Amino acid sequence: MLLLQKGNKARTVEPTAMNKTSSRSHALLSVTVRHSIPIDKKDHLRMRLKQGRLFMIDLAGSERANKTKNRGKRLQEGAHINRSLLALGNCINALSGGARYVNYRDSKLTRL
């Protein structure tokens, strides 16, 4: 939880006309939990390993440029956010449609 809180403090948040705390970046936290149990109480070198991974993802908001009233740097930032969300949507559609090729390279978000 401390890592999650630290990461959230590092995120960029900027008010827009639509949202006072609009996140301007995507966040991804990957947690791997490993638990090892001795197979035999006498032999502590042989272990049974159980492992699980949890991914927590918070995507930046997609907002219409004319409704946010953003200009300059914030307008460009919004365009980049929308472009990365479009690339993610394209990957999801390709995967769910059984495509033979999925273009993950369109965005940093889809590469992750």
N, CA, C and O atoms as CSV, one atom per row, in Angstrom:
chain,resi,resn,atom,element,x,y,z
A,1,MET,N,N,0.823,-1.191,0.000
A,1,MET,CA,C,0.000,0.000,0.000
A,1,MET,C,C,0.872,1.261,0.000
A,1,MET,O,O,0.515,2.278,-0.595
A,2,LEU,N,N,2.032,1.171,0.687
A,2,LEU,CA,C,2.927,2.333,0.700
A,2,LEU,C,C,3.446,2.649,-0.697
A,2,LEU,O,O,3.552,3.815,-1.077
A,3,LEU,N,N,3.774,1.597,-1.469
A,3,LEU,CA,C,4.238,1.813,-2.843
A,3,LEU,C,C,3.135,2.417,-3.704
A,3,LEU,O,O,3.395,3.290,-4.532
A,4,LEU,N,N,1.908,1.952,-3.508
A,4,LEU,CA,C,0.778,2.484,-4.260
A,4,LEU,C,C,0.572,3.965,-3.930
A,4,LEU,O,O,0.356,4.775,-4.832
A,5,GLN,N,N,0.638,4.316,-2.663
A,5,GLN,CA,C,0.476,5.704,-2.252
A,5,GLN,C,C,1.616,6.578,-2.781
A,5,GLN,O,O,1.386,7.706,-3.216
A,6,LYS,N,N,2.840,6.057,-2.743
A,6,LYS,CA,C,3.997,6.806,-3.254
A,6,LYS,C,C,3.852,7.062,-4.753
A,6,LYS,O,O,4.127,8.163,-5.230
A,7,GLY,N,N,3.419,6.043,-5.490
A,7,GLY,CA,C,3.210,6.200,-6.921
A,7,GLY,C,C,2.119,7.205,-7.236
A,7,GLY,O,O,2.259,8.003,-8.163
A,8,ASN,N,N,1.027,7.176,-6.471
A,8,ASN,CA,C,-0.066,8.114,-6.705
A,8,ASN,C,C,0.346,9.557,-6.433
A,8,ASN,O,O,-0.134,10.473,-7.100
A,9,LYS,N,N,1.231,9.766,-5.460
A,9,LYS,CA,C,1.724,11.118,-5.177
A,9,LYS,C,C,2.584,11.642,-6.313
A,9,LYS,O,O,2.657,12.852,-6.529
A,10,ALA,N,N,3.241,10.739,-7.046
A,10,ALA,CA,C,4.117,11.139,-8.150
A,10,ALA,C,C,3.347,11.409,-9.436
A,10,ALA,O,O,3.907,11.967,-10.379
A,11,ARG,N,N,2.089,11.028,-9.495
A,11,ARG,CA,C,1.282,11.221,-10.704
A,11,ARG,C,C,0.959,12.691,-10.905
A,11,ARG,O,O,0.881,13.472,-9.957
A,12,THR,N,N,0.777,13.038,-12.155
A,12,THR,CA,C,0.403,14.406,-12.502
A,12,THR,C,C,-1.107,14.524,-12.505
A,12,THR,O,O,-1.797,13.756,-13.175
A,13,VAL,N,N,-1.616,15.483,-11.760
A,13,VAL,CA,C,-3.047,15.768,-11.715
A,13,VAL,C,C,-3.207,17.254,-12.023
A,13,VAL,O,O,-2.496,18.095,-11.473
A,14,GLU,N,N,-4.132,17.559,-12.892
A,14,GLU,CA,C,-4.330,18.946,-13.313
A,14,GLU,C,C,-5.831,19.198,-13.456
A,14,GLU,O,O,-6.540,18.373,-14.032
A,15,PRO,N,N,-6.323,20.325,-12.942
A,15,PRO,CA,C,-7.747,20.611,-13.100
A,15,PRO,C,C,-8.100,20.955,-14.549
A,15,PRO,O,O,-7.327,21.598,-15.260
A,16,THR,N,N,-9.273,20.515,-14.961
A,16,THR,CA,C,-9.825,20.910,-16.256
A,16,THR,C,C,-11.216,21.467,-15.998
A,16,THR,O,O,-11.695,21.440,-14.864
A,17,ALA,N,N,-11.860,21.965,-17.029
A,17,ALA,CA,C,-13.210,22.492,-16.871
A,17,ALA,C,C,-14.204,21.383,-16.525
A,17,ALA,O,O,-15.287,21.661,-16.011
A,18,MET,N,N,-13.846,20.137,-16.802
A,18,MET,CA,C,-14.736,19.004,-16.535
A,18,MET,C,C,-14.441,18.295,-15.213
A,18,MET,O,O,-15.335,17.686,-14.625
A,19,ASN,N,N,-13.191,18.370,-14.744
A,19,ASN,CA,C,-12.778,17.564,-13.601
A,19,ASN,C,C,-11.689,18.305,-12.824
A,19,ASN,O,O,-10.660,18.667,-13.394
A,20,LYS,N,N,-11.908,18.531,-11.535
A,20,LYS,CA,C,-10.951,19.290,-10.727
A,20,LYS,C,C,-9.647,18.543,-10.475
A,20,LYS,O,O,-8.603,19.162,-10.271
A,21,THR,N,N,-9.705,17.212,-10.490
A,21,THR,CA,C,-8.492,16.417,-10.240
A,21,THR,C,C,-8.294,15.407,-11.361
A,21,THR,O,O,-8.197,14.207,-11.104
A,22,SER,N,N,-8.235,15.873,-12.576
A,22,SER,CA,C,-8.074,14.999,-13.734
A,22,SER,C,C,-6.655,14.437,-13.773
A,22,SER,O,O,-5.681,15.190,-13.805
A,23,SER,N,N,-6.546,13.107,-13.770
A,23,SER,CA,C,-5.215,12.495,-13.849
A,23,SER,C,C,-4.693,12.670,-15.262
A,23,SER,O,O,-5.414,12.426,-16.230
A,24,ARG,N,N,-3.456,13.086,-15.385
A,24,ARG,CA,C,-2.849,13.371,-16.680
A,24,ARG,C,C,-1.814,12.323,-17.045
A,24,ARG,O,O,-0.992,12.546,-17.934
A,25,SER,N,N,-1.844,11.181,-16.369
A,25,SER,CA,C,-0.914,10.100,-16.675
A,25,SER,C,C,-1.568,8.769,-16.345
A,25,SER,O,O,-2.486,8.696,-15.528
A,26,HIS,N,N,-1.079,7.721,-16.993
A,26,HIS,CA,C,-1.529,6.377,-16.688
A,26,HIS,C,C,-0.659,5.837,-15.554
A,26,HIS,O,O,0.498,6.230,-15.409
A,27,ALA,N,N,-1.222,4.940,-14.758
A,27,ALA,CA,C,-0.448,4.316,-13.679
A,27,ALA,C,C,-0.633,2.803,-13.747
A,27,ALA,O,O,-1.739,2.310,-13.967
A,28,LEU,N,N,0.455,2.083,-13.557
A,28,LEU,CA,C,0.416,0.627,-13.553
A,28,LEU,C,C,1.268,0.139,-12.384
A,28,LEU,O,O,2.439,0.499,-12.265
A,29,LEU,N,N,0.673,-0.676,-11.533
A,29,LEU,CA,C,1.410,-1.269,-10.424
A,29,LEU,C,C,1.282,-2.776,-10.548
A,29,LEU,O,O,0.175,-3.311,-10.619
A,30,SER,N,N,2.410,-3.452,-10.575
A,30,SER,CA,C,2.442,-4.903,-10.651
A,30,SER,C,C,3.012,-5.432,-9.338
A,30,SER,O,O,4.107,-5.048,-8.928
A,31,VAL,N,N,2.260,-6.315,-8.682
A,31,VAL,CA,C,2.685,-6.903,-7.417
A,31,VAL,C,C,2.790,-8.409,-7.609
A,31,VAL,O,O,1.839,-9.057,-8.046
A,32,THR,N,N,3.957,-8.962,-7.278
A,32,THR,CA,C,4.159,-10.406,-7.326
A,32,THR,C,C,4.299,-10.913,-5.902
A,32,THR,O,O,5.124,-10.419,-5.134
A,33,VAL,N,N,3.488,-11.900,-5.558
A,33,VAL,CA,C,3.528,-12.494,-4.221
A,33,VAL,C,C,3.985,-13.937,-4.376
A,33,VAL,O,O,3.416,-14.700,-5.157
A,34,ARG,N,N,5.027,-14.307,-3.617
A,34,ARG,CA,C,5.557,-15.667,-3.645
A,34,ARG,C,C,5.476,-16.250,-2.239
A,34,ARG,O,O,5.773,-15.578,-1.251
A,35,HIS,N,N,5.072,-17.498,-2.174
A,35,HIS,CA,C,4.980,-18.198,-0.899
A,35,HIS,C,C,5.607,-19.573,-1.089
A,35,HIS,O,O,5.188,-20.339,-1.956
A,36,SER,N,N,6.607,-19.880,-0.281
A,36,SER,CA,C,7.255,-21.188,-0.401
A,36,SER,C,C,6.979,-22.019,0.845
A,36,SER,O,O,7.022,-21.530,1.974
A,37,ILE,N,N,6.693,-23.294,0.597
A,37,ILE,CA,C,6.366,-24.235,1.660
A,37,ILE,C,C,7.290,-25.441,1.507
A,37,ILE,O,O,7.421,-25.974,0.405
A,38,PRO,N,N,7.934,-25.882,2.591
A,38,PRO,CA,C,8.767,-27.089,2.491
A,38,PRO,C,C,7.919,-28.294,2.109
A,38,PRO,O,O,6.840,-28.500,2.664
A,39,ILE,N,N,8.404,-29.087,1.165
A,39,ILE,CA,C,7.687,-30.290,0.747
A,39,ILE,C,C,7.731,-31.335,1.863
A,39,ILE,O,O,6.755,-32.037,2.126
A,40,ASP,N,N,8.884,-31.413,2.502
A,40,ASP,CA,C,9.066,-32.370,3.588
A,40,ASP,C,C,9.630,-31.611,4.780
A,40,ASP,O,O,10.546,-30.806,4.617
A,41,LYS,N,N,9.104,-31.850,5.965
A,41,LYS,CA,C,9.565,-31.124,7.155
A,41,LYS,C,C,11.040,-31.384,7.460
A,41,LYS,O,O,11.711,-30.552,8.071
A,42,LYS,N,N,11.539,-32.543,7.032
A,42,LYS,CA,C,12.939,-32.885,7.295
A,42,LYS,C,C,13.883,-32.271,6.259
A,42,LYS,O,O,15.038,-31.973,6.561
A,43,ASP,N,N,13.383,-32.087,5.041
A,43,ASP,CA,C,14.212,-31.576,3.943
A,43,ASP,C,C,13.736,-30.165,3.572
A,43,ASP,O,O,12.775,-30.001,2.822
A,44,HIS,N,N,14.420,-29.162,4.105
A,44,HIS,CA,C,14.021,-27.771,3.875
A,44,HIS,C,C,14.586,-27.201,2.575
A,44,HIS,O,O,14.350,-26.037,2.252
A,45,LEU,N,N,15.331,-28.017,1.832
A,45,LEU,CA,C,15.869,-27.535,0.558
A,45,LEU,C,C,14.854,-27.673,-0.571
A,45,LEU,O,O,14.881,-26.908,-1.534
A,46,ARG,N,N,13.970,-28.641,-0.450
A,46,ARG,CA,C,12.940,-28.841,-1.480
A,46,ARG,C,C,11.689,-28.085,-1.060
A,46,ARG,O,O,11.088,-28.366,-0.023
A,47,MET,N,N,11.314,-27.124,-1.887
A,47,MET,CA,C,10.185,-26.260,-1.548
A,47,MET,C,C,9.125,-26.291,-2.641
A,47,MET,O,O,9.429,-26.459,-3.822
A,48,ARG,N,N,7.903,-26.130,-2.229
A,48,ARG,CA,C,6.800,-25.951,-3.166
A,48,ARG,C,C,6.536,-24.442,-3.218
A,48,ARG,O,O,6.322,-23.800,-2.189
A,49,LEU,N,N,6.554,-23.905,-4.405
A,49,LEU,CA,C,6.409,-22.459,-4.581
A,49,LEU,C,C,5.037,-22.143,-5.156
A,49,LEU,O,O,4.634,-22.703,-6.175
A,50,LYS,N,N,4.336,-21.254,-4.501
A,50,LYS,CA,C,3.082,-20.720,-5.020
A,50,LYS,C,C,3.328,-19.254,-5.321
A,50,LYS,O,O,3.956,-18.537,-4.542
A,51,GLN,N,N,2.818,-18.822,-6.472
A,51,GLN,CA,C,3.079,-17.448,-6.902
A,51,GLN,C,C,1.820,-16.865,-7.532
A,51,GLN,O,O,1.070,-17.562,-8.216
A,52,GLY,N,N,1.607,-15.599,-7.294
A,52,GLY,CA,C,0.483,-14.900,-7.913
A,52,GLY,C,C,0.904,-13.493,-8.281
A,52,GLY,O,O,1.767,-12.899,-7.635
A,53,ARG,N,N,0.284,-12.964,-9.332
A,53,ARG,CA,C,0.576,-11.596,-9.752
A,53,ARG,C,C,-0.713,-10.803,-9.790
A,53,ARG,O,O,-1.760,-11.296,-10.210
A,54,LEU,N,N,-0.615,-9.580,-9.347
A,54,LEU,CA,C,-1.748,-8.671,-9.343
A,54,LEU,C,C,-1.328,-7.410,-10.088
A,54,LEU,O,O,-0.287,-6.819,-9.803
A,55,PHE,N,N,-2.147,-7.015,-11.036
A,55,PHE,CA,C,-1.899,-5.778,-11.773
A,55,PHE,C,C,-2.993,-4.787,-11.434
A,55,PHE,O,O,-4.179,-5.091,-11.564
A,56,MET,N,N,-2.597,-3.610,-11.003
A,56,MET,CA,C,-3.554,-2.534,-10.755
A,56,MET,C,C,-3.247,-1.418,-11.746
A,56,MET,O,O,-2.125,-0.917,-11.821
A,57,ILE,N,N,-4.259,-1.050,-12.492
A,57,ILE,CA,C,-4.060,-0.078,-13.561
A,57,ILE,C,C,-5.084,1.039,-13.421
A,57,ILE,O,O,-6.276,0.788,-13.244
A,58,ASP,N,N,-4.609,2.261,-13.501
A,58,ASP,CA,C,-5.486,3.426,-13.510
A,58,ASP,C,C,-5.129,4.235,-14.742
A,58,ASP,O,O,-4.029,4.777,-14.843
A,59,LEU,N,N,-6.055,4.313,-15.672
A,59,LEU,CA,C,-5.802,5.033,-16.909
A,59,LEU,C,C,-6.206,6.489,-16.767
A,59,LEU,O,O,-7.181,6.816,-16.091
A,60,ALA,N,N,-5.447,7.350,-17.409
A,60,ALA,CA,C,-5.781,8.772,-17.424
A,60,ALA,C,C,-7.120,8.959,-18.121
A,60,ALA,O,O,-7.494,8.186,-19.003
A,61,GLY,N,N,-7.818,9.978,-17.716
A,61,GLY,CA,C,-9.148,10.224,-18.271
A,61,GLY,C,C,-9.121,10.690,-19.710
A,61,GLY,O,O,-8.248,11.452,-20.124
A,62,SER,N,N,-10.091,10.218,-20.455
A,62,SER,CA,C,-10.263,10.649,-21.842
A,62,SER,C,C,-11.371,11.691,-21.865
A,62,SER,O,O,-12.526,11.389,-21.564
A,63,GLU,N,N,-11.018,12.898,-22.218
A,63,GLU,CA,C,-11.983,13.994,-22.211
A,63,GLU,C,C,-11.961,14.704,-23.553
A,63,GLU,O,O,-10.912,14.809,-24.190
A,64,ARG,N,N,-13.089,15.179,-23.972
A,64,ARG,CA,C,-13.169,15.941,-25.217
A,64,ARG,C,C,-12.460,17.281,-25.035
A,64,ARG,O,O,-12.682,17.989,-24.053
A,65,ALA,N,N,-11.610,17.611,-25.992
A,65,ALA,CA,C,-10.777,18.817,-25.892
A,65,ALA,C,C,-11.612,20.086,-25.733
A,65,ALA,O,O,-11.254,20.961,-24.944
A,66,ASN,N,N,-12.706,20.199,-26.461
A,66,ASN,CA,C,-13.490,21.436,-26.380
A,66,ASN,C,C,-14.213,21.580,-25.040
A,66,ASN,O,O,-14.530,22.700,-24.640
A,67,LYS,N,N,-14.483,20.477,-24.335
A,67,LYS,CA,C,-15.161,20.562,-23.038
A,67,LYS,C,C,-14.193,20.861,-21.900
A,67,LYS,O,O,-14.593,21.428,-20.883
A,68,THR,N,N,-12.914,20.482,-22.059
A,68,THR,CA,C,-11.935,20.739,-20.999
A,68,THR,C,C,-11.446,22.181,-21.022
A,68,THR,O,O,-10.961,22.695,-20.014
A,69,LYS,N,N,-11.574,22.829,-22.168
A,69,LYS,CA,C,-11.087,24.216,-22.374
A,69,LYS,C,C,-9.576,24.311,-22.156
A,69,LYS,O,O,-9.065,25.370,-21.791
A,70,ASN,N,N,-8.870,23.217,-22.378
A,70,ASN,CA,C,-7.414,23.213,-22.258
A,70,ASN,C,C,-6.789,23.878,-23.467
A,70,ASN,O,O,-7.337,23.835,-24.568
A,71,ARG,N,N,-5.647,24.488,-23.254
A,71,ARG,CA,C,-4.879,25.140,-24.313
A,71,ARG,C,C,-3.412,24.771,-24.166
A,71,ARG,O,O,-2.978,24.373,-23.085
A,72,GLY,N,N,-2.651,24.899,-25.235
A,72,GLY,CA,C,-1.201,24.710,-25.201
A,72,GLY,C,C,-0.776,23.327,-24.774
A,72,GLY,O,O,-1.198,22.327,-25.356
A,73,LYS,N,N,0.077,23.270,-23.734
A,73,LYS,CA,C,0.665,22.015,-23.274
A,73,LYS,C,C,-0.403,21.023,-22.809
A,73,LYS,O,O,-0.308,19.834,-23.115
A,74,ARG,N,N,-1.396,21.483,-22.091
A,74,ARG,CA,C,-2.450,20.597,-21.588
A,74,ARG,C,C,-3.294,20.023,-22.728
A,74,ARG,O,O,-3.766,18.890,-22.640
A,75,LEU,N,N,-3.482,20.796,-23.787
A,75,LEU,CA,C,-4.227,20.305,-24.949
A,75,LEU,C,C,-3.441,19.177,-25.628
A,75,LEU,O,O,-4.015,18.154,-26.002
A,76,GLN,N,N,-2.134,19.369,-25.786
A,76,GLN,CA,C,-1.282,18.328,-26.374
A,76,GLN,C,C,-1.254,17.080,-25.489
A,76,GLN,O,O,-1.288,15.953,-25.982
A,77,GLU,N,N,-1.190,17.301,-24.183
A,77,GLU,CA,C,-1.198,16.201,-23.227
A,77,GLU,C,C,-2.472,15.362,-23.389
A,77,GLU,O,O,-2.415,14.133,-23.409
A,78,GLY,N,N,-3.607,16.032,-23.503
A,78,GLY,CA,C,-4.876,15.340,-23.702
A,78,GLY,C,C,-4.896,14.545,-24.992
A,78,GLY,O,O,-5.444,13.443,-25.038
A,79,ALA,N,N,-4.301,15.097,-26.043
A,79,ALA,CA,C,-4.236,14.386,-27.325
A,79,ALA,C,C,-3.399,13.117,-27.194
A,79,ALA,O,O,-3.752,12.082,-27.758
A,80,HIS,N,N,-2.285,13.190,-26.450
A,80,HIS,CA,C,-1.438,12.006,-26.235
A,80,HIS,C,C,-2.178,10.943,-25.422
A,80,HIS,O,O,-2.080,9.751,-25.712
A,81,ILE,N,N,-2.917,11.382,-24.407
A,81,ILE,CA,C,-3.695,10.446,-23.593
A,81,ILE,C,C,-4.720,9.739,-24.463
A,81,ILE,O,O,-4.843,8.515,-24.418
A,82,ASN,N,N,-5.456,10.511,-25.257
A,82,ASN,CA,C,-6.484,9.921,-26.121
A,82,ASN,C,C,-5.881,8.965,-27.145
A,82,ASN,O,O,-6.467,7.928,-27.452
A,83,ARG,N,N,-4.707,9.316,-27.674
A,83,ARG,CA,C,-4.039,8.457,-28.655
A,83,ARG,C,C,-3.625,7.122,-28.024
A,83,ARG,O,O,-3.774,6.068,-28.642
A,84,SER,N,N,-3.107,7.172,-26.797
A,84,SER,CA,C,-2.687,5.928,-26.144
A,84,SER,C,C,-3.900,5.068,-25.778
A,84,SER,O,O,-3.830,3.841,-25.849
A,85,LEU,N,N,-5.003,5.698,-25.390
A,85,LEU,CA,C,-6.216,4.933,-25.086
A,85,LEU,C,C,-6.796,4.304,-26.349
A,85,LEU,O,O,-7.335,3.199,-26.300
A,86,LEU,N,N,-6.690,4.999,-27.478
A,86,LEU,CA,C,-7.132,4.436,-28.754
A,86,LEU,C,C,-6.287,3.215,-29.123
A,86,LEU,O,O,-6.820,2.201,-29.574
A,87,ALA,N,N,-4.963,3.316,-28.929
A,87,ALA,CA,C,-4.075,2.183,-29.214
A,87,ALA,C,C,-4.415,0.994,-28.326
A,87,ALA,O,O,-4.400,-0.146,-28.790
A,88,LEU,N,N,-4.726,1.245,-27.046
A,88,LEU,CA,C,-5.117,0.174,-26.133
A,88,LEU,C,C,-6.417,-0.473,-26.605
A,88,LEU,O,O,-6.539,-1.698,-26.614
A,89,GLY,N,N,-7.377,0.343,-26.992
A,89,GLY,CA,C,-8.641,-0.177,-27.503
A,89,GLY,C,C,-8.445,-1.030,-28.744
A,89,GLY,O,O,-9.086,-2.069,-28.897
A,90,ASN,N,N,-7.561,-0.592,-29.627
A,90,ASN,CA,C,-7.264,-1.369,-30.842
A,90,ASN,C,C,-6.660,-2.730,-30.495
A,90,ASN,O,O,-7.007,-3.735,-31.115
A,91,CYS,N,N,-5.760,-2.770,-29.511
A,91,CYS,CA,C,-5.150,-4.035,-29.085
A,91,CYS,C,C,-6.201,-4.962,-28.483
A,91,CYS,O,O,-6.227,-6.156,-28.782
A,92,ILE,N,N,-7.057,-4.416,-27.642
A,92,ILE,CA,C,-8.105,-5.228,-27.011
A,92,ILE,C,C,-9.044,-5.792,-28.073
A,92,ILE,O,O,-9.419,-6.963,-28.015
A,93,ASN,N,N,-9.422,-4.964,-29.038
A,93,ASN,CA,C,-10.302,-5.436,-30.120
A,93,ASN,C,C,-9.633,-6.532,-30.946
A,93,ASN,O,O,-10.276,-7.512,-31.322
A,94,ALA,N,N,-8.341,-6.364,-31.226
A,94,ALA,CA,C,-7.616,-7.369,-32.006
A,94,ALA,C,C,-7.529,-8.688,-31.236
A,94,ALA,O,O,-7.724,-9.759,-31.811
A,95,LEU,N,N,-7.238,-8.610,-29.948
A,95,LEU,CA,C,-7.137,-9.821,-29.129
A,95,LEU,C,C,-8.487,-10.519,-28.991
A,95,LEU,O,O,-8.564,-11.744,-29.085
A,96,SER,N,N,-9.536,-9.757,-28.771
A,96,SER,CA,C,-10.853,-10.378,-28.589
A,96,SER,C,C,-11.417,-10.901,-29.908
A,96,SER,O,O,-12.264,-11.794,-29.911
A,97,GLY,N,N,-10.950,-10.348,-31.026
A,97,GLY,CA,C,-11.417,-10.798,-32.334
A,97,GLY,C,C,-10.606,-11.936,-32.913
A,97,GLY,O,O,-10.894,-12.396,-34.018
A,98,GLY,N,N,-9.600,-12.402,-32.193
A,98,GLY,CA,C,-8.794,-13.520,-32.663
A,98,GLY,C,C,-7.827,-13.159,-33.781
A,98,GLY,O,O,-7.480,-14.012,-34.598
A,99,ALA,N,N,-7.391,-11.912,-33.826
A,99,ALA,CA,C,-6.474,-11.474,-34.877
A,99,ALA,C,C,-5.151,-12.229,-34.797
A,99,ALA,O,O,-4.700,-12.604,-33.715
A,100,ARG,N,N,-4.546,-12.443,-35.944
A,100,ARG,CA,C,-3.251,-13.137,-35.978
A,100,ARG,C,C,-2.118,-12.194,-35.584
A,100,ARG,O,O,-1.058,-12.640,-35.144
A,101,TYR,N,N,-2.341,-10.898,-35.742
A,101,TYR,CA,C,-1.316,-9.904,-35.414
A,101,TYR,C,C,-1.943,-8.804,-34.559
A,101,TYR,O,O,-3.010,-8.282,-34.882
A,102,VAL,N,N,-1.272,-8.464,-33.475
A,102,VAL,CA,C,-1.716,-7.375,-32.603
A,102,VAL,C,C,-0.582,-6.371,-32.530
A,102,VAL,O,O,0.534,-6.720,-32.144
A,103,ASN,N,N,-0.858,-5.123,-32.898
A,103,ASN,CA,C,0.180,-4.096,-32.921
A,103,ASN,C,C,0.317,-3.444,-31.546
A,103,ASN,O,O,-0.352,-2.456,-31.244
A,104,TYR,N,N,1.194,-4.013,-30.724
A,104,TYR,CA,C,1.447,-3.474,-29.390
A,104,TYR,C,C,2.359,-2.250,-29.423
A,104,TYR,O,O,2.453,-1.527,-28.431
A,105,ARG,N,N,3.021,-2.012,-30.531
A,105,ARG,CA,C,4.063,-0.976,-30.599
A,105,ARG,C,C,3.524,0.415,-30.846
A,105,ARG,O,O,4.305,1.361,-30.948
A,106,ASP,N,N,2.221,0.570,-30.944
A,106,ASP,CA,C,1.653,1.885,-31.229
A,106,ASP,C,C,1.800,2.863,-30.077
A,106,ASP,O,O,1.738,4.074,-30.290
A,107,SER,N,N,1.992,2.371,-28.872
A,107,SER,CA,C,2.023,3.259,-27.710
A,107,SER,C,C,2.816,2.626,-26.578
A,107,SER,O,O,2.926,1.402,-26.506
A,108,LYS,N,N,3.365,3.446,-25.700
A,108,LYS,CA,C,4.070,2.921,-24.533
A,108,LYS,C,C,3.125,2.135,-23.647
A,108,LYS,O,O,3.516,1.140,-23.036
A,109,LEU,N,N,1.876,2.584,-23.578
A,109,LEU,CA,C,0.885,1.910,-22.751
A,109,LEU,C,C,0.660,0.477,-23.224
A,109,LEU,O,O,0.607,-0.434,-22.397
A,110,THR,N,N,0.528,0.257,-24.505
A,110,THR,CA,C,0.270,-1.095,-25.012
A,110,THR,C,C,1.530,-1.959,-24.959
A,110,THR,O,O,1.428,-3.184,-24.887
A,111,ARG,N,N,2.698,-1.356,-24.991
A,111,ARG,CA,C,3.926,-2.150,-24.819
A,111,ARG,C,C,3.995,-2.730,-23.418
A,111,ARG,O,O,4.444,-3.861,-23.231
A,112,LEU,N,N,3.553,-1.962,-22.438
A,112,LEU,CA,C,3.538,-2.465,-21.049
A,112,LEU,C,C,2.542,-3.581,-20.920
A,112,LEU,O,O,2.377,-4.139,-19.836
